[in-house]
Structures are given as C-alpha cells and as structure tokens.
C-alpha cells in the first residue's frame, strides 16, 4: 500500500504525460481538427505586421492621394476580415478543446472513483477521506485546463515563434541573428522555472490534500470537539495547516513573479537590438540623402521587425502561465496516478466463479487473521454454520466477533486457514457474487442524502416499490414512515441526522431485507436501540431467522436465547459453543457474561 503522505520521490514527467495522452487518444480527431484550425490562426495572425508595413509603404508611393486612400481602404477591410476569421477560428477551436477536455476529465474522474471502490477496507482505513475527495474533485479539475488549452496553446505558441522567426530572418537576417543571442538565456531561465515551479506546485497539492483531510475529519468530529471543549486547539491546528498552504502558494507565486518579468526583460532587449541595427541603417540612408521611398521602405521594415519581435516574445511570456497550469496538472496527475496505481489487496482469482445457488452453509477451518503483522486477532478459529441456522457470537470487546463478520464478505484477507461457503473456498468466488447473497446490518448505520426510498433500495431498479414496502413492514419501520407527510419520499439529511438511532437501524434492516439475502449478518445491530424499539424488532428478528442463515454479533444476550448455536469468543479464540441453556449449565464464560448483564440490568 502506497503512503499518501507527502512524497519526495516522483515519477518522471514523460511517464505521466504518456499516461495522460492515452486518456486523450479517443479524442484524437478533435485535437487534430483543432491543430488544423490553429495552423490557420497562426498563418493569418502572421499577416498583421506585414499589412502594417504595407500601409507605411503606401505613404511613400508616388501615386495620388485618392489612390493611396483607396489602397488604405482595402487594407483596412482585409485587416478587419483577418480579425473576423481569426475570431471564428478561435471560437470553434476553443469549443472543440473544451468539449474534449471535459470528456477526458470525466473519464479520469470515473476511473479514480471506480478504482477507490476496489480497495479493501484496510487500504481505505489508511487513506484520509479528505485526500480521496481531493483526488476525485480538485486534482481532476486541474487537468481540465491542461487538456482544453495548455496542450494546443503550447503547440500554437511554438509554431508562432518559429513562423515569426523565419519571417524576421527573411526581412532582416543580420538583426535577427544578433537578437538570437538572447535565446540561450531564455531557454536556461525556462528550464530553471520549470524545475522550481514543479517543486512548488507539488508542495501546493500536498498542502491542499492535507487541509482537506483535516477539514473532513474535524467537521465529522465537530460534536466531539465541542463536548470536550477543544475548539481553540482545533482552531490553532487549522491555522497551522492554513499557514502551510499559504506559504506554499507564496512560494509558487514567487517563482512566477520572477520568471515573467525576466521574460519581459529579454523581450525588451531583443526589441532594442532590432531597433538599434535597423535604426542605424535608416540613419545611414538619411546621412546619404537617400530618396524618401527608400527611407520609408526601411522604416516599414523596422515597424514590421518591431511588431514581430514583440510577437515573438509574447508566446514566451505566455509560457509562464502555460507552465503554471502544466506544472499544476502534472502535480495533480502524480497524485491521481498514485491512487490508480494502488493495487487492491483483495482481487478476484482468474478462475473465480459466480454463485448461482447459494444455500448458506458457512465453515471456518483453522482461520488465523491479523490487521497488523503477527498481532493475531483470530487464532485457529474453526466452526460451521448450517443453512437456515441462527448462530450468535458473544464475547468482550476485541474478542474478534466483528472481524469474523468482515472476513465472511471478504472485506479483509485471512493469513492462514480457509473459509468455505457451501463447501467452496471464498477466494474462488467472485466478491460481487458473494456479497450479493449476504445482507449486512452494522451497528453504525450509514444513511445517504436523498429519500427514504433511495436509502432502502440504494437505487437498485430490480427492487420494486411493493417489495420495498413489504420489507419495511416486515421489520416494523413503516410504523414511523407512515406518520411522515411525504412517507417514503421523505428527505434524509446527511448521515440521516434527522432520524433517531433506532429509526436509522430499522431502515438498515429494511435495506438488507429488500435484497433478499441468503445470509443475514447482524453486527450488534440492537446495541444502540432503546427498549421500545428492541421490542419492536424482536418479533421481526424471529421471523428473519426462518428466512435465511443468520449470524448475530450479540450485545444484548436476551436477543439470542433462541439461536441454534452460540459461540463464545475470548481474545480471538472460541472458548465455548452450544445452545443458550446448555451454556448456562456449564457455568463457564457465557454464564458469567449472562449473570453480569442481568446484574447490571437489575441495578
């Protein structure tokens, strides 16, 4: 599992760019058409200084004023036409690029979100939620501008520089060659800027991820912060995170603030060189009493060279902005590919099968499991659950009860032993197929924003409204839903905070039943339910025991007295096993738990 904290070792830029190009391949036609439009844009834009030079030459012509005005008129119309054509080209080019860019980013975002679903619980527990949110939203959005503008703009600017440089060589090669002495300084400055900006952008992305992770965790735990009066400490911690992000942005701005003025300085130096050499030629012509036509011709060349020198360095100055976006995109891509390159710890075997007939027989054979290497949570656990049996697991906190439930649905991979479903090793069963037949009702119920109906069906169109209502009636959740004005369309707020703990638990019961599972898992599902709600669902539990195999992690021993088997866990081992009355007669660990619970109840 890769560490998602700040990293100093990064992938080579060309590797990242190659992967980004693969995402762009399906839209090659759009990029090629945009490139063709760009060629037209560059060619038409290059005519601007030539038209200005021609207008100066017209002044020096020997024709009449009316002829000159006529030529000026046509040049103006041609110039306006060029501007119109360029505007249309730019509009259509931008539309093509924006459309392709958004589709590419959509694909990347879906890949990242889908890949996160393949990661195991163990992997997801190691990654702060805020950082994953940053990967799916902020980092993918950063790529949008790169695809929609940077790639083609960089190509356009490169072509413009080459085109302008060639034209300048044709117009006056001597001043152009002298001006070229500045280019090594431009290249060196750009190289240094690229290196420094990449480092600063990587730091910004790290700081953004850290502050998002901090906010996600602390907003979720705000109630606890207020209970223990820790607001001031959390505020100071947030200030520290904010300062780090601010400093990272300052470093990024400093790099940019140095590079762009430096490019402007080189641009002015190049312009001065052009003016100096061609200006000397004009002064020489004036000293030699050259004709006005010849002087104006040289002046027109000076104006054209000035315009091209300015235009030549405009793309270089724009490179600062483009490099900003490019470096930001590369830094974000690096983070995104870190997620995509994280291989799931639990994957289906090549020959994994689809379960079609699931009877519900479960067997653990000498199972050993640890979350941390050599710190065993389960030690040589073996038991068997027959189809349609109800088996309860009891024991102190940390004895391994919940872990057993997680292993049955392959949330984690065991280190030793074997888990069988209907005699088949679960490693040879497709995870989706396995989980489709197992309904889980956890202690901590999670409800999504939406309606009650969407939370029960989870948008599964295979579940009809009649089936949803039937499941709700079965567990008794309809008793409070029917009291709501909008019934099953009632809005569920974030995490279901507009419902009581008992109501949320009942909704999870209805959700599990709607999927008609062969095996039902209740992980201390009644632990946080009041006595009235417990009485309401007790009858439903007894009914569900007749429907499928049921595994219960019991907090209240009163709910499991009728179980076919009770397994008593202690420190990751099975200490006792049997029916309720049999275990009481043994007067062992179960008997002590039972006595302790009823003593507490009496008190």
C-alpha positions in Angstrom: 0.0 0.0 0.0 1.5 3.4 -1.0 1.8 6.1 1.5 -0.4 9.1 0.6 1.5 11.5 2.8 4.0 14.0 1.3 6.3 12.3 -1.1 9.8 13.4 -2.2 10.2 10.7 -5.0 8.1 11.4 -8.1 7.5 9.8 -11.4 9.3 11.1 -14.5 7.3 13.8 -16.3 7.3 11.9 -19.5 5.8 8.8 -17.9 2.9 10.9 -16.5 2.4 12.7 -19.8 2.3 9.4 -21.7 -0.5 8.2 -19.4 -2.4 11.5 -19.9 -2.0 11.2 -23.7 -3.6 7.7 -23.5 -6.7 9.3 -22.0 -6.8 11.8 -24.9 -6.5 9.2 -27.7 -10.2 8.6 -28.1 -10.5 12.3 -28.9 -7.6 12.4 -31.5 -9.9 13.8 -34.2 -11.0 16.7 -32.1 -7.3 17.6 -31.3 -6.2 17.2 -34.9 -9.0 19.4 -36.2 -8.1 21.9 -33.5 -4.5 21.8 -34.6 -5.5 22.4 -38.2 -7.5 25.4 -37.1 -4.6 26.5 -35.1 -2.4 26.5 -38.2 -4.8 28.8 -39.9 -4.9 31.0 -36.9 -1.0 31.3 -36.9 -0.9 31.9 -40.6 -3.5 34.6 -40.5 -2.0 36.2 -37.4 1.4 36.4 -39.0 -0.1 38.7 -41.7 -0.8 41.5 -39.3 2.7 43.2 -39.2 3.0 42.7 -43.0 -0.2 44.7 -43.5 1.1 47.5 -41.2 4.3 47.5 -43.1 2.5 47.7 -46.4 0.4 50.7 -45.2 3.6 52.6 -44.4 5.0 51.8 -47.9 1.7 53.2 -49.4 2.6 56.6 -47.9 5.9 56.6 -49.8 4.3 55.6 -53.1 4.2 58.2 -55.9 0.5 57.8 -56.6 -2.2 60.3 -55.9 -3.8 60.8 -52.5 -7.1 59.3 -53.8 -5.2 56.1 -54.9 -3.5 55.9 -51.6 -6.8 56.3 -49.7 -8.3 53.6 -51.9 -5.4 51.2 -51.0 -5.7 52.1 -47.3 -9.4 51.2 -47.5 -8.8 47.8 -49.0 -6.0 47.1 -46.5 -8.4 48.1 -43.6 -11.1 45.8 -45.0 -8.5 43.0 -45.4 -7.3 43.6 -41.8 -10.8 43.5 -40.4 -11.5 40.3 -42.4 -8.4 38.7 -40.9 -9.6 39.6 -37.4 -13.0 38.2 -38.1 -11.6 34.9 -39.5 -9.2 34.6 -36.5 -12.1 35.2 -34.1 -14.2 32.4 -35.7 -11.3 30.0 -35.7 -10.5 30.7 -32.1 -14.2 30.3 -31.1 -14.6 26.9 -32.8 -11.1 25.7 -31.6 -12.0 26.6 -28.0 -15.3 24.8 -28.3 -13.6 21.6 -29.6 -11.0 21.7 -26.9 -13.4 22.4 -24.0 -15.7 19.6 -25.1 -12.8 17.1 -25.4 -11.2 18.3 -22.2 -14.4 17.9 -20.2 -15.0 14.4 -21.5 -11.4 13.3 -20.8 -11.6 14.7 -17.2 -15.0 13.0 -16.8 -13.4 9.7 -17.8 -10.4 10.1 -15.4 -12.7 11.1 -12.5 -14.9 8.0 -13.1 -11.7 5.8 -13.2 -10.5 7.2 -9.9 -13.9 6.9 -8.2 -14.4 3.4 -9.6 -10.9 2.3 -8.5 -11.4 3.5 -5.0 -14.4 1.1 -4.8 -12.0 -1.8 -5.5 -9.7 -1.0 -2.5 -10.1 -3.1 0.6 -11.3 -1.7 4.0 -7.8 -2.0 5.3 -6.5 0.2 2.4 -9.3 2.8 2.8 -8.6 3.0 6.5 -5.1 4.1 5.8 -6.1 7.0 3.5 -7.8 10.1 4.9 -11.2 10.7 3.3 -10.3 14.3 2.6 -7.3 13.3 0.4 -9.5 10.9 -1.6 -12.0 13.7 -2.1 -9.2 16.0 -3.3 -8.1 13.3 -5.9 -11.6 12.9 -7.3 -12.5 16.6 -7.4 -9.7 19.2 -7.2 -7.0 17.2 -8.9 -9.2 16.1 -11.8 -10.5 19.6 -12.3 -6.9 20.8 -12.6 -6.4 18.5 -15.6 -9.4 20.2 -17.4 -7.5 23.3 -18.4 -4.5 21.4 -19.4 -6.5 19.3 -22.0 -8.7 22.2 -23.1 -6.0 24.9 -23.5 -2.4 24.2 -22.5 -1.5 21.4 -24.9 -2.7 23.2 -28.0 -1.7 26.6 -26.8 1.9 25.4 -26.2 1.9 24.0 -29.8 0.4 27.2 -31.1 3.0 29.4 -29.3 5.8 27.2 -30.6 4.6 27.4 -34.2 4.1 31.2 -33.8 7.6 31.7 -32.6 9.0 29.6 -35.4 6.9 31.4 -38.0 7.8 34.8 -36.8 11.5 34.0 -36.5 11.6 32.7 -40.1 9.8 35.9 -41.3 12.2 38.0 -39.4 15.2 36.2 -41.0 13.7 36.9 -44.4 13.1 40.6 -43.6 16.5 41.3 -42.0 18.7 38.4 -41.1 21.5 40.4 -39.6 19.5 42.0 -36.7 17.6 38.7 -36.3 20.8 36.7 -35.8 22.1 39.2 -33.2 18.8 39.1 -31.4 19.1 35.3 -31.3 22.0 35.7 -28.8 19.3 36.2 -26.1 17.7 32.8 -26.8 20.2 30.7 -24.7 19.3 32.9 -21.7 15.6 32.4 -22.4 16.0 28.6 -22.6 18.1 28.5 -19.4 15.5 30.6 -17.5 12.6 28.5 -18.7 14.4 25.3 -17.7 15.0 26.7 -14.2 11.5 27.9 -13.9 10.1 24.5 -14.9 12.2 22.8 -12.2 11.3 25.3 -9.5 7.6 25.6 -10.4 7.2 21.8 -10.4 8.6 21.6 -6.9 6.3 24.5 -5.7 3.2 23.0 -7.3 3.8 19.6 -5.8 4.0 21.3 -2.4 0.8 23.1 -3.0 -1.0 19.9 -4.0 0.3 18.2 -0.8 -0.9 21.1 1.4 -4.3 21.2 -0.3 -4.7 17.5 0.3 -3.6 17.9 4.0 -6.0 20.7 4.7 -8.9 18.9 3.0 -8.2 15.8 5.1 -8.0 17.9 8.3 -11.4 19.6 7.5 -13.1 16.3 6.6 -12.0 14.7 9.8 -12.7 17.6 12.1 -16.1 18.6 10.6 -17.2 15.0 11.0 -16.0 15.0 14.6 -17.2 18.5 15.5 -19.7 17.2 18.1 -16.9 15.5 20.0 -14.7 18.6 19.7 -17.5 20.7 21.3 -18.2 18.1 24.0 -14.6 18.2 25.2 -14.2 22.0 24.7 -11.3 21.6 22.2 -12.4 24.3 19.8 -9.4 26.5 20.5 -6.9 23.7 20.0 -8.6 22.7 16.7 -8.6 26.3 15.6 -4.8 26.6 16.2 -4.3 23.3 14.3 -6.3 24.7 11.4 -4.3 27.9 11.5 -1.1 25.8 11.2 -2.5 23.9 8.2 -3.7 27.2 6.6 -0.3 28.9 7.1 1.5 25.9 5.4 -0.9 26.2 2.5 -0.4 30.0 2.3 3.4 29.6 2.4 3.2 27.0 -0.4 1.1 29.4 -2.5 3.6 32.2 -1.8 6.5 30.1 -3.0 4.6 29.3 -6.1 3.8 33.0 -6.7 7.4 34.0 -6.1 8.6 31.6 -8.8 6.1 33.0 -11.3 6.8 36.6 -10.2 10.5 36.2 -11.1 10.0 34.4 -14.4 7.5 36.6 -16.2 9.4 39.9 -15.6 12.6 38.2 -16.7 10.9 37.2 -20.0 9.7 40.7 -20.4 13.3 42.0 -19.9 14.5 39.6 -22.6 11.7 40.7 -24.9 12.7 44.4 -24.5 16.4 43.5 -25.0 15.5 41.8 -28.3 13.4 44.7 -29.4 16.2 47.1 -28.6 18.7 45.1 -30.7 16.3 45.1 -33.7 15.7 48.9 -33.4 19.4 49.5 -33.0 20.5 47.7 -36.1 17.7 48.8 -38.4 17.7 52.3 -36.9 21.4 52.6 -37.8 20.6 51.6 -41.4 17.9 54.3 -41.5 20.3 56.9 -40.1 22.9 55.9 -42.8 20.3 56.4 -45.5 19.4 59.8 -44.1 23.1 60.8 -44.0 23.5 59.7 -47.6 20.4 61.7 -48.7 18.5 58.6 -49.9 15.2 59.0 -51.5 12.0 59.2 -49.3 10.7 56.0 -50.9 13.9 54.1 -49.9 13.8 55.5 -46.3 10.1 54.7 -45.9 10.8 51.2 -47.2 13.4 50.8 -44.4 11.0 52.3 -41.9 8.3 49.8 -42.9 10.8 47.0 -42.3 11.7 48.5 -38.9 8.0 48.6 -37.9 7.5 45.0 -39.1 10.6 43.8 -37.3 9.4 45.6 -34.1 6.0 44.0 -34.4 7.4 40.5 -35.0 10.0 40.9 -32.2 7.2 41.8 -29.8 5.0 39.0 -31.1 7.9 36.6 -30.9 8.3 37.1 -27.2 4.6 37.3 -26.4 4.3 33.4 -26.6 7.5 33.1 -24.5 5.9 35.3 -21.8 2.6 33.3 -22.1 4.7 30.1 -21.4 4.9 31.3 -17.8 1.1 31.0 -17.4 1.0 27.8 -19.5 3.8 26.2 -17.5 1.9 27.2 -14.3 -1.1 25.2 -15.5 1.0 22.4 -16.9 3.0 22.0 -13.7 -0.2 22.1 -11.6 -1.7 19.4 -13.9 1.4 17.3 -13.7 1.5 17.5 -9.9 -2.2 16.6 -9.7 -1.7 13.8 -12.2 1.0 12.4 -10.0 -1.4 12.2 -7.1 -4.2 10.8 -9.2 -2.0 8.0 -10.6 -0.8 7.2 -7.1 -4.4 6.2 -6.4 -4.8 4.4 -9.7 -1.5 2.5 -9.2 -2.5 1.3 -5.7 -3.4 -2.3 -6.4 -6.3 -3.7 -4.4 -5.3 -6.1 -1.7 -8.2 -8.3 -2.4 -8.9 -9.3 -6.0 -11.0 -12.0 -7.7 -9.0 -15.0 -8.7 -8.7 -15.6 -12.5 -10.9 -18.7 -12.3 -13.3 -17.2 -9.7 -16.9 -18.5 -10.1 -20.3 -16.9 -10.0 -22.6 -18.2 -7.2 -25.9 -19.2 -8.7 -27.3 -21.5 -6.0 -26.4 -20.3 -2.5 -27.6 -22.5 0.3 -26.0 -20.5 3.1 -23.6 -23.1 4.7 -20.5 -21.4 6.2 -17.4 -23.0 7.6 -14.2 -21.6 9.1 -11.3 -24.0 9.1 -8.3 -23.1 11.3 -8.5 -19.4 10.4 -5.8 -17.0 11.6 -6.1 -13.3 11.0 -4.3 -10.1 12.0 -4.7 -6.5 11.0 -1.1 -5.8 11.9 1.6 -8.5 11.2 1.9 -11.1 14.0 -0.7 -9.4 16.2 -3.3 -12.1 15.8 -7.0 -11.0 16.2 -8.2 -14.6 15.3 -6.3 -17.6 16.4 -7.0 -21.0 14.8 -10.8 -20.4 14.7 -13.0 -23.2 13.4 -16.8 -23.5 13.3 -19.6 -24.5 11.0 -23.0 -22.9 10.3 -25.7 -25.0 8.7 -28.2 -23.5 6.2 -31.0 -21.6 7.8 -29.3 -21.8 11.3 -29.0 -18.8 13.5 -25.6 -18.6 15.1 -24.7 -15.9 17.7 -21.2 -14.6 18.6 -20.7 -13.2 22.0 -17.7 -12.0 24.0 -15.9 -9.0 25.3 -14.9 -6.1 23.0 -11.9 -7.0 20.9 -12.5 -10.8 21.1 -12.8 -11.0 17.2 -16.6 -11.1 16.7 -16.9 -8.3 14.2 -13.7 -9.4 12.4 -15.4 -12.8 11.7 -18.3 -11.0 10.0 -15.9 -8.9 7.9 -14.0 -11.9 6.8 -17.1 -13.7 5.6 -17.7 -11.0 3.0 -14.0 -10.7 2.2 -13.5 -7.2 3.5 -10.1 -8.5 4.6 -8.0 -11.4 3.5 -7.0 -14.1 6.1 -3.4 -15.1 6.6 -3.9 -18.8 7.4 -6.7 -21.3 7.2 -9.8 -21.5 5.0 -13.3 -20.0 4.8 -15.9 -22.1 2.9 -19.3 -21.1 1.5 -21.3 -24.2 0.6 -18.0 -26.1 0.6 -16.3 -23.6 -1.8 -13.3 -21.5 -0.7 -14.5 -17.9 -0.8 -11.2 -17.0 -2.6 -12.6 -18.9 -5.6 -15.9 -16.9 -5.5 -16.3 -13.5 -7.1 -16.7 -10.9 -4.5 -19.7 -9.2 -6.1 -21.4 -12.6 -6.3 -20.6 -13.4 -2.7 -21.8 -10.1 -1.3 -25.0 -10.2 -3.4 -26.2 -13.1 -1.3 -25.2 -11.6 2.1 -27.2 -8.9 3.9 -25.3 -6.8 6.5 -26.8 -4.7 9.2 -24.0 -2.9 11.1 -24.1 -1.2 14.4 -23.2 2.1 12.9 -25.8 2.7 10.2 -24.8 5.0 7.3 -27.6 6.8 5.5 -27.1 8.8 2.3 -28.5 12.1 1.5 -31.7 11.5 -0.5 -35.1 10.0 0.2 -36.1 7.1 2.5 -36.9 5.0 -0.6 -33.4 5.6 -2.2 -31.8 4.6 1.1 -33.7 1.3 1.3 -33.3 0.3 -2.4 -29.9 2.1 -2.9 -31.2 3.0 -6.4 -31.5 -0.7 -7.3 -34.2 -0.8 -10.0 -34.6 -4.5 -9.6 -36.3 -3.8 -6.2 -39.9 -2.8 -6.8 -41.7 -0.3 -4.6 -44.0 -3.1 -3.4 -41.0 -5.2 -2.3 -39.5 -2.2 -0.5 -42.8 -1.6 1.4 -43.1 -5.3 2.2 -39.6 -5.3 3.7 -40.3 -2.1 5.7 -43.5 -3.7 7.1 -41.6 -6.9 7.9 -39.2 -5.1 10.2 -41.7 -2.5 11.5 -40.0 0.6 10.1 -43.3 1.5 8.3 -44.8 2.5 11.7 -42.8 5.8 11.7 -42.5 6.2 7.9 -46.3 6.3 7.6 -46.5 9.1 10.1 -44.4 11.3 7.8 -46.4 13.6 5.5 -44.3 12.5 2.4 -43.8 8.9 3.5 -41.1 7.1 1.6 -40.3 10.3 -0.3 -39.2 12.0 3.0 -35.8 13.6 2.6 -32.9 12.1 4.5 -30.3 14.7 5.5 -26.6 14.0 5.6 -25.9 10.8 7.6 -29.6 10.6 8.5 -29.2 13.1 11.3 -32.9 13.9 11.1 -33.7 10.4 12.4 -33.1 8.7 15.8 -30.6 5.9 16.2 -33.3 3.3 16.4 -35.0 4.6 13.2 -31.8 4.5 11.3 -31.2 1.0 12.5 -34.7 -0.1 11.4 -34.1 1.5 7.9 -30.9 -0.6 7.6 -33.0 -3.7 8.4 -35.4 -2.9 5.6 -32.5 -2.2 3.3 -30.9 -5.6 3.9 -34.2 -7.5 3.6 -35.1 -5.8 0.3 -32.1 -7.5 -1.3 -33.4 -10.9 -0.3 -30.1 -12.3 1.1 -29.4 -15.9 1.8 -27.2 -15.0 4.8 -28.0 -12.2 7.2 -25.3 -10.6 9.3 -26.3 -8.5 12.4 -23.3 -6.9 13.9 -24.5 -5.7 17.3 -27.5 -4.3 15.4 -29.5 -3.8 18.6 -26.7 -2.3 20.7 -27.8 1.3 20.3 -31.6 0.7 20.2 -33.9 1.6 23.1 -36.0 -1.0 24.8 -39.2 0.0 23.0 -37.5 -0.3 19.6 -35.9 -3.5 20.6 -39.3 -5.0 21.4 -40.5 -3.8 18.0 -37.7 -5.6 16.1 -37.5 -8.7 18.3 -40.5 -10.2 16.5 -39.0 -9.3 13.1 -35.7 -11.0 14.1 -37.6 -14.1 14.9 -39.3 -14.0 11.5 -36.0 -13.4 9.7 -34.5 -16.5 11.4 -36.9 -18.6 9.3 -35.9 -16.9 6.1 -32.1 -17.4 5.9 -28.9 -18.3 7.6 -28.4 -15.6 10.3 -25.1 -14.6 12.0 -25.6 -12.3 15.0 -22.9 -10.4 17.0 -24.8 -10.0 20.2 -24.6 -7.2 22.6 -27.8 -8.0 24.5 -27.9 -11.7 25.3 -31.7 -11.5 25.6 -31.9 -11.3 21.8 -30.1 -14.5 21.1 -31.6 -17.0 23.5 -33.4 -18.9 20.7 -30.3 -19.1 18.5 -29.4 -22.6 17.2 -25.8 -22.1 18.4 -24.0 -19.5 20.5 -20.2 -19.2 20.1 -18.3 -17.5 22.9 -15.2 -15.7 21.9 -12.3 -14.5 24.0 -9.0 -12.9 22.8 -9.5 -14.3 19.3 -10.3 -17.9 20.3 -13.5 -19.9 20.6 -13.9 -20.8 24.3 -17.4 -22.2 24.3 -20.1 -23.3 21.8 -23.7 -24.5 22.2 -27.3 -23.5 22.9 -28.3 -21.0 25.5 -29.5 -23.4 28.2 -26.6 -25.8 27.6 -24.0 -23.0 28.1 -25.7 -21.7 31.2 -25.5 -25.2 32.7 -21.8 -25.3 32.0 -21.4 -22.2 34.2 -18.4 -21.1 32.2 -17.6 -17.8 30.4 -21.1 -17.4 28.9 -22.7 -18.0 32.3 -20.5 -15.2 33.7 -21.4 -12.8 30.9 -25.1 -13.6 31.3 -25.0 -13.1 35.1 -23.0 -9.8 34.7 -25.5 -8.4 32.2 -28.6 -9.2 34.3 -26.9 -7.8 37.4 -26.4 -4.6 35.6 -30.0 -4.6 34.3 -31.3 -5.1 37.9 -29.2 -2.3 39.1 
